[in-house]
Amino acid sequence: MKTFTAVIEKDKDTGLYVGYVPGFPGAHPQGETLDELRRNLKEVIEMLLEEDVPPVETEFVGTQQIIVA
């Protein structure tokens, strides 16, 4: 069993939640709810692992706010 950290954002235009897992470039599932997004993220990760797409080894560190004038 492996644990992956997902980054989740909410698209203001569509109202959808969009997620991605660092280390799996190109995989950005969406969902109308956080539960739907979680299911979609799990499905995408399982599919990539079945296809032997190795995740890039990354470690989630955190987020930062950058102020630009």
N, C-alpha and C positions, 0 to 999 in steps of 0.2 A: 504494500500500500504506500503510495506517494502522496505528498501534500504539495500543492502549488498555490502561490499567492496571485490573486487576480486584482487588476486595477479596474475600477468601475467609474464610469462617467455617465452623466445624463445629457443627451443631446437636446438642446433647447428648441431646435427646429421641429424635431419629430416627437419629442417627449419620451423616446426610447432610452433604456439603459444600454450602454455599450461596454463590453468588458474585453480585456486582453490579459494574457499571462506573459510577463516578460520571459523571453527565452523561446517563445513560439511566435516568430514574426509572421504577420499576415493573417492570423486568426483573431477576428474581432466579432464574436457573436453579439446579438442584440436580444432584448426582451422587453415586453411591456411592463413586466414586474421584476423585482429582484429575484423572486423564486424562478421565474421563467428564464432569466439570464443565467442563474446558477445551473439550471438543467442544461442549457445550451452550452455553457462553458465546459461542463463535465463531458458532454457528448463530443465536443470538438477535441478536447484533450485526449479522450479515449481513442478517438479516430486517429489522431496523429501518432499516438503511441502504438496502435495496432499496425500502422503503416511504417513503423520503425523510424519515424522522424524524431531524432534525438533532440531534446530541448537543449538550448544553449545554457550552460550552467551559470545561473545568476542568483543573487541573493537580494531579496527586497530589503532596502535600507530605510526608505521613508519618502516623504514628499517635502518640497520646499516651495515657498511663495517667492517669486521674483518680481520686484517692483521696477517697472520701466516707465520713465517720464515721457 
